[in-house]
Structure formats: C-alpha cells, structure tokens
Amino acid sequence: MLPPIFQTLKNNAEVFAIVGNGIYPHGDAPQGAQRPYVTWHIVSAVPQNELSDVPNIDNISIQVDCWHISSEGMLNLTKAVRNAIEPFAHMIAIPINERDFETKLYRITLQFDWWLDRDS
C-alpha cells in the first residue's frame, strides 16, 4: 500500500553515504535530527479502478524533500535521491526550491508518481 521509499533510498549507496538512515516519513524529521536528511509523504493515492474487478494497482503521488546545510550539498543529495527513485517511479515536478526560514536549511522538493501493484 505504501511505496518502499525508505528501503529504496537506504539501499542506494549514494543516498546512504549522504544521509545514512536519515529518511523520515510523514514529511517530518524528529527534533534534533542529524543533518542532512530526507523527508517524504504521500500527496495522493488513486486506485486504478476497473469495471470488472477490484483495482490491482494504485497511483501514489509522493513528495520527497531533500534538506541540507549547504546549497551545493542539497543539489548533490537531490540528484542522488532522484537517481535512486526514478527507476521505480516517474518524477513529475520540482515544486519547491528554497531556504527554510526557521532551520536555515536548503530544501528541494521532488514529486513522483509511483504505480504500485497491490500485491506487493
């Protein structure tokens, strides 16, 4: 039901070298999380409905946020995350590129559509 974001990113050597296990669901990193890190959450999930049977595929849109203390580091993390996820999902947007006012961290948001077989 949920795309395997944590496993996909953790199992990618380039992403793991940058953030280790710092990959957090629900769009929220814990207070005091070691930087850099990645957060992610589901934007929407739509079943691939059929007239003759129950859906066997869901189209899940996910937002993945790459957070880093430097602009260059954020770009490197973003490329690594994109390259890790794109073999499994379609990147559809980069809706946010900013420096967070409160944390002073640089952030890029990537949005993906992940077609997930319900039997997975």
Phi, psi and omega in degrees: 000326178253140177294146184280062183296309183303311182296319181297315181285318181296324182279357177268121186300321182292315178294314182299324179296333182270315187243352184059232178271010183284063181232113191239135178280174175065016177069020188218122174269148179294153177305131178079013179300141178294138181259146000281168178203173179234137171240156178208156173202163179276130176273316177199159175220126183232124177289148174274087186291148177230154179283329188263350185202173175288154180298144176245358180223141173244140172261111184249119175269126180238149175248128179240123181252129179256120184244132181210156181282342179233154179297316180296318178298320178298318179296318178295318178296317181299316179297318180296316179296313178303312183294331179286323185271326187302334174295344184245340186214162179263123174285129184244345182194158168235081187282343183224133173214105188205175168245121184294131183298316186281313186272342185065016177274147174277144186217134167235138177253132174246138177243133183233149167255122183244116177271116188242123176293129182294341178277357181284000000 
